[in-house]
Amino acid sequence: MTSPTPRRLIVPDIDAFEERAAIAEYDGGLSRRAAEDLAARAQGFDSADHYWEVLAEYVLTRRF
């Protein structure tokens, strides 16, 4: 299991994540899973799972 802490302290940008994943999926032909992994890595996260873990932690606690 990955740690819910990104390599650098960043707030996940859900709008950018969703937009990049949608473009990668529909225009790039990637699976949703692969598109979300790509979008998460673009923000400095290890994977989509890591991105969602950090986002959930931030929403619940408003801190990392």
C-alpha positions as CSV (number, residue, x, y, z in Angstrom):
1,M,0.0,0.0,0.0
2,T,1.3,3.4,-0.9
3,S,1.7,6.2,1.6
4,P,-0.9,9.0,1.4
5,T,1.8,11.6,1.3
6,P,3.0,12.9,-2.1
7,R,6.7,13.4,-2.8
8,R,6.2,17.2,-2.5
9,L,3.4,18.9,-0.6
10,I,0.8,19.6,-3.2
11,V,-3.0,19.9,-3.0
12,P,-4.5,17.5,-5.6
13,D,-6.1,19.5,-8.4
14,I,-9.3,17.5,-9.2
15,D,-10.3,19.7,-12.1
16,A,-7.0,19.2,-13.9
17,F,-7.0,15.5,-12.9
18,E,-10.4,14.9,-14.4
19,E,-9.8,16.9,-17.5
20,R,-6.4,15.2,-18.3
21,A,-7.9,11.7,-17.6
22,A,-10.9,12.3,-19.8
23,I,-8.7,13.5,-22.7
24,A,-6.3,10.6,-22.3
25,E,-9.2,8.2,-22.2
26,Y,-11.3,9.5,-25.1
27,D,-8.8,11.1,-27.4
28,G,-5.8,8.9,-26.4
29,G,-7.7,5.6,-26.4
30,L,-6.4,4.6,-22.9
31,S,-8.5,2.6,-20.4
32,R,-10.0,4.7,-17.6
33,R,-7.5,3.2,-15.2
34,A,-4.5,4.0,-17.4
35,A,-5.8,7.5,-18.0
36,E,-6.2,8.2,-14.3
37,D,-2.7,6.9,-13.6
38,L,-1.4,9.3,-16.3
39,A,-3.3,12.2,-14.8
40,A,-2.1,11.4,-11.3
41,R,1.6,11.1,-12.4
42,A,1.3,14.5,-14.1
43,Q,0.6,16.0,-10.7
44,G,3.5,14.2,-9.0
45,F,1.7,11.2,-7.6
46,D,2.7,7.6,-8.0
47,S,-0.7,6.4,-9.3
48,A,-4.4,7.2,-9.3
49,D,-4.7,5.2,-6.1
50,H,-2.1,7.4,-4.5
51,Y,-3.8,10.6,-5.8
52,W,-7.2,9.5,-4.4
53,E,-5.7,8.6,-1.0
54,V,-4.0,12.0,-0.7
55,L,-7.2,13.8,-1.8
56,A,-9.4,11.9,0.6
57,E,-6.9,12.6,3.5
58,Y,-6.8,16.3,2.6
59,V,-10.6,16.6,2.4
60,L,-11.0,14.9,5.8
61,T,-8.2,16.8,7.6
62,R,-7.3,19.8,5.5
63,R,-3.7,18.9,6.0
64,F,-1.2,16.3,4.8
